[in-house]
Amino acid sequence: MRKKLLAAAVLGLLLFGACSEEGGTTAGGQSKQEVNPEGKTVKIAFSAPGADHGWLAAITKNARAEADKLDDVELILTEGTNDSAAQASQIDTLIGQKPDALIVLPHEGAALTPAAQKAMDAGIPVVNLDREFSTPSAYRTWIGGDNYGIGKAAGEYFAKQLNCRGNVVEIQGIAGISVTQLRTKGFADAIAQCKGGIKIVAQQPADFLPDKGLEVMEAILQAQKQINGVYTHDDDMAEGVVAAIQNAGRQSEMFVTGAGGSAAAMKLIAEGGLYRATFLYNPSMAASAIRIARLVALGAGFGDLVEAEVPSYIQLPASTVTKDNVDKFKQYGY
């Protein structure tokens, strides 16, 4: 049975950076000598989609920055790609370089599962980041955000803001991936409390892209004469959605929420108006993935746990950001 660290408990374990490498300590207060007494160089390979929006750019940036802090880590980064076949080919090349651990944020979890399984079968532990593979056998440890929780928090927000009555549009991320499916299910489950009072009148993917968000929302605005709220799966994509609404002059009849926590979204939320909320988990998980991969490669565990091994499933909680608390979250904007 997989060990799980959930909600607030995981935050304490993932605040590895409280003690720096320069101070001679690493994860959970362990000394560097305890974790890596021989000073072995740990080769970590990292594969992620192309940084076509801010959250993914922050993922790669945070991974690189964390690796730079660890003087016993050698990081091998591939060029991001939003083509699953190309990413699978990159992973195959990385396997040939025999890293001590491999971190993968897949463009599509199902499509990249065989590539990750190949690494695991070759004895290379895989840390699966955010978008989950189809089977747990394809990773040693998964770390990601509570995407169902993001959808549920959004649905609860809509139910409260609309008093359980109104027409809602859902602009989804990439069709078929776990992130999209979970954010959709969480939202649907939460608005079910309204017993049909909130109706999803349009539901369409826009691939996390601002331009596509604009295009999709323009078509929906033409087709739907009454919209009370728009739930989008991504803050960058929501920029296009907001532009479409403003261009149509319909901003007074509805509100928009996003997900992810971009700096631009935080600014709009603070100003008030059309953009009301975002739901997020921090892209700093990429930095945690680097440290997790290092510990797994060294056969070590978290210093604050009795178990000598890293858990196999680590989920970060979802947070709701509104005008009332946005100042507390601005520091996390990407």
C-alpha positions in Angstrom: 0.0 0.0 0.0 1.4 3.4 -1.0 2.3 5.7 1.8 0.7 9.1 1.4 1.6 12.5 2.8 -1.4 14.8 2.4 -2.4 18.4 3.0 -0.5 20.3 5.7 1.6 17.4 6.8 3.5 17.3 3.5 4.4 21.0 3.8 6.6 20.4 6.8 8.4 17.6 5.0 8.9 19.5 1.8 10.3 22.6 3.4 13.7 21.1 2.8 15.3 24.5 2.2 14.9 25.6 5.8 18.5 24.5 6.3 20.8 25.3 3.4 23.6 23.2 1.9 26.0 25.9 2.8 25.1 25.3 6.4 26.0 21.6 6.0 22.4 20.2 6.3 19.9 18.9 3.8 16.4 17.4 3.9 14.7 17.2 7.2 17.8 18.4 9.1 20.0 15.5 8.0 23.7 16.4 7.5 25.2 16.1 4.1 27.6 13.5 5.5 24.7 11.4 6.7 22.9 11.4 3.4 25.9 11.2 1.1 29.0 10.3 3.1 31.1 9.5 0.1 30.3 12.7 -1.7 28.9 10.8 -4.7 27.8 12.9 -7.6 24.1 12.2 -8.2 23.1 12.5 -11.8 19.5 13.6 -12.2 17.8 13.8 -15.6 14.7 16.1 -16.0 12.1 16.1 -18.8 9.1 18.4 -19.0 6.8 19.9 -21.6 7.8 23.1 -23.4 7.3 26.3 -21.3 4.3 27.5 -23.3 2.8 29.2 -20.2 4.1 30.6 -17.0 3.5 27.7 -14.7 5.6 25.3 -16.8 8.3 27.9 -17.1 8.4 28.2 -13.3 8.6 24.4 -13.0 11.8 24.2 -15.0 13.3 27.4 -13.5 12.7 26.0 -9.9 14.2 22.7 -10.8 17.4 24.2 -12.2 17.7 26.7 -9.3 17.4 23.9 -6.7 19.9 21.7 -8.5 22.4 24.6 -8.5 22.1 24.7 -4.7 23.1 21.1 -4.3 26.9 20.6 -5.0 26.6 16.9 -5.3 23.8 17.0 -8.0 24.5 17.0 -11.7 21.3 18.0 -13.6 20.6 16.9 -17.2 17.8 19.0 -18.7 16.2 18.3 -22.0 14.6 20.9 -24.2 10.9 21.1 -23.4 8.5 19.8 -26.0 4.7 19.6 -26.2 4.7 16.5 -28.4 4.5 13.2 -26.5 6.4 11.2 -29.1 9.2 13.7 -29.0 9.3 13.7 -25.2 9.3 9.8 -25.2 12.3 10.0 -27.6 14.1 12.4 -25.2 13.4 10.1 -22.3 14.9 7.2 -24.2 18.0 9.3 -24.8 18.2 10.1 -21.1 17.9 6.5 -20.2 20.9 5.8 -22.4 22.9 8.3 -20.3 22.2 6.1 -17.2 21.2 8.8 -14.7 20.8 7.9 -11.0 17.2 9.2 -11.1 14.8 10.6 -13.7 12.2 13.3 -13.1 9.4 13.5 -15.7 6.5 16.0 -15.9 4.8 14.3 -18.9 3.0 16.3 -21.6 0.4 13.5 -21.5 0.6 11.0 -18.6 -0.9 8.0 -20.5 1.2 8.5 -23.6 4.4 8.8 -21.6 3.8 5.9 -19.3 5.6 3.3 -21.5 8.7 5.6 -21.6 8.7 6.0 -17.8 8.1 2.3 -17.3 11.2 1.6 -19.5 13.3 3.7 -17.2 12.0 1.9 -14.1 12.6 -1.5 -15.8 16.2 -0.3 -16.4 16.7 0.3 -12.7 16.4 4.1 -13.0 13.9 5.4 -10.3 11.4 7.8 -11.8 9.9 10.8 -10.0 6.6 11.6 -11.7 5.8 15.3 -11.4 2.2 16.5 -11.4 0.6 14.9 -14.5 0.3 11.3 -13.4 1.3 8.2 -15.3 -1.4 5.5 -16.0 0.1 3.0 -13.5 2.1 3.4 -10.3 4.6 0.9 -11.6 5.9 3.6 -13.9 7.2 5.8 -11.1 9.1 5.4 -7.8 7.5 8.5 -6.3 4.8 10.9 -7.5 4.7 14.5 -6.3 2.0 16.9 -7.4 -0.8 19.1 -6.5 -4.4 18.2 -5.5 -6.1 18.8 -8.8 -9.3 17.4 -7.7 -9.1 19.8 -4.7 -8.6 22.7 -7.1 -11.8 21.8 -8.9 -13.7 21.2 -5.7 -12.5 24.5 -4.2 -13.6 26.3 -7.4 -17.0 24.6 -7.4 -17.6 25.6 -3.8 -16.6 29.2 -4.6 -19.1 29.3 -7.6 -21.8 27.7 -5.4 -21.4 30.4 -2.8 -20.9 33.4 -5.2 -24.0 32.4 -7.3 -26.2 31.2 -4.4 -26.4 27.9 -6.3 -28.1 29.5 -9.3 -26.7 30.4 -12.7 -25.0 29.5 -16.0 -21.4 28.6 -15.9 -18.7 28.0 -18.6 -15.8 25.7 -18.0 -12.6 26.3 -20.0 -10.5 23.2 -19.5 -6.8 22.4 -20.0 -5.5 19.7 -22.3 -8.2 17.1 -23.0 -7.6 13.6 -21.5 -4.7 14.4 -19.1 -5.1 13.7 -15.4 -4.9 17.4 -14.4 -7.8 18.3 -16.6 -9.9 15.3 -15.6 -9.5 15.9 -11.9 -10.1 19.6 -12.1 -13.3 18.9 -14.0 -14.5 16.1 -11.6 -13.8 18.2 -8.5 -15.8 21.1 -9.9 -18.7 18.9 -10.9 -18.8 17.2 -7.6 -18.8 20.5 -5.7 -21.6 22.2 -7.7 -23.7 19.0 -7.4 -24.7 20.4 -4.0 -26.8 23.0 -5.9 -29.0 20.2 -7.3 -29.0 21.5 -10.8 -29.2 25.1 -9.9 -25.8 25.8 -11.5 -25.7 24.6 -15.1 -22.5 24.2 -17.1 -23.7 25.6 -20.4 -20.4 25.2 -22.3 -17.3 23.1 -21.5 -14.3 23.1 -23.9 -10.5 22.5 -23.7 -8.1 25.4 -24.6 -4.8 23.5 -23.9 -3.7 26.0 -21.2 -2.9 28.5 -24.0 -4.0 32.2 -23.8 -4.6 32.5 -27.6 -6.7 29.4 -27.6 -8.6 30.6 -24.5 -9.4 33.8 -26.4 -10.6 31.8 -29.5 -12.7 29.3 -27.5 -14.3 32.0 -25.3 -15.2 34.2 -28.3 -17.2 31.3 -29.8 -18.9 30.5 -26.5 -19.9 34.2 -26.0 -21.6 34.2 -29.4 -23.5 31.0 -28.6 -24.5 31.7 -25.0 -26.6 34.8 -24.2 -26.5 34.4 -20.4 -23.3 33.5 -18.6 -22.8 34.2 -14.9 -19.3 32.8 -14.3 -16.4 31.2 -16.1 -14.2 28.6 -14.5 -10.9 28.2 -16.3 -8.2 25.6 -15.5 -5.3 27.9 -15.9 -4.4 31.6 -15.2 -2.5 32.1 -18.4 -5.3 30.6 -20.4 -7.7 32.8 -18.5 -5.9 35.9 -19.9 -7.4 35.1 -23.3 -10.8 34.3 -21.8 -10.8 37.7 -20.0 -9.8 39.5 -23.2 -12.6 37.9 -25.1 -15.2 38.9 -22.5 -13.9 42.5 -22.4 -13.8 42.7 -26.2 -17.5 41.6 -26.2 -18.3 44.2 -23.5 -19.9 41.6 -21.3 -17.7 41.9 -18.2 -20.5 43.3 -16.0 -22.6 40.1 -16.3 -20.1 37.5 -15.2 -16.9 36.7 -13.2 -13.8 34.7 -14.0 -11.6 32.4 -12.0 -8.4 30.7 -12.9 -5.9 28.2 -11.5 -2.1 28.1 -11.1 -1.3 31.4 -9.4 0.3 33.7 -12.0 1.5 37.1 -11.0 -0.8 38.7 -13.6 -3.8 36.9 -12.1 -2.8 38.0 -8.5 -2.7 41.6 -9.7 -6.2 41.4 -11.3 -7.6 39.7 -8.2 -6.2 42.4 -6.0 -7.8 45.1 -8.2 -11.2 43.5 -8.1 -13.7 43.3 -10.9 -14.0 40.6 -13.5 -11.2 38.3 -12.2 -12.3 37.1 -8.8 -10.2 34.1 -7.7 -7.5 31.6 -8.5 -6.8 28.1 -7.1 -3.3 26.9 -6.8 -0.5 24.7 -5.6 3.0 26.0 -5.8 5.3 25.2 -8.8 8.1 24.9 -6.1 7.2 21.2 -6.2 9.9 21.0 -9.0 12.5 22.0 -6.5 11.2 19.3 -4.1 11.3 16.8 -6.9 15.0 17.5 -7.3 15.6 16.8 -3.6 13.4 13.7 -3.7 15.2 12.3 -6.7 18.5 12.9 -4.9 17.3 11.1 -1.8 15.9 8.2 -3.7 19.1 7.8 -5.7 21.1 7.8 -2.5 18.8 5.3 -0.8 17.9 7.8 1.9 14.6 9.0 3.4 13.2 12.1 4.9 14.9 13.1 8.1 11.7 13.7 9.9 10.2 10.3 9.2 11.0 7.0 10.9 10.9 5.2 7.6 14.3 5.0 5.8 12.7 5.4 2.4 11.0 8.3 0.5 7.2 7.8 0.3 5.7 6.9 -3.0 2.9 9.5 -3.2 3.1 13.1 -2.1 0.2 15.5 -2.7 0.3 19.2 -2.1 -2.9 20.9 -1.0 -4.9 23.3 -3.1 -5.4 26.9 -1.9 -8.1 29.4 -2.7 -6.9 33.0 -3.5 -9.3 35.9 -3.5 -9.1 39.6 -2.9 -9.3 39.0 0.8 -6.1 37.0 1.0 -4.2 37.7 -2.2 -1.5 39.7 -0.5 -0.4 36.5 1.4 0.0 34.6 -1.9 1.6 37.3 -4.1 5.1 36.0 -3.3 4.3 32.7 -5.1 3.1 34.3 -8.3 5.2 33.3 -11.4 
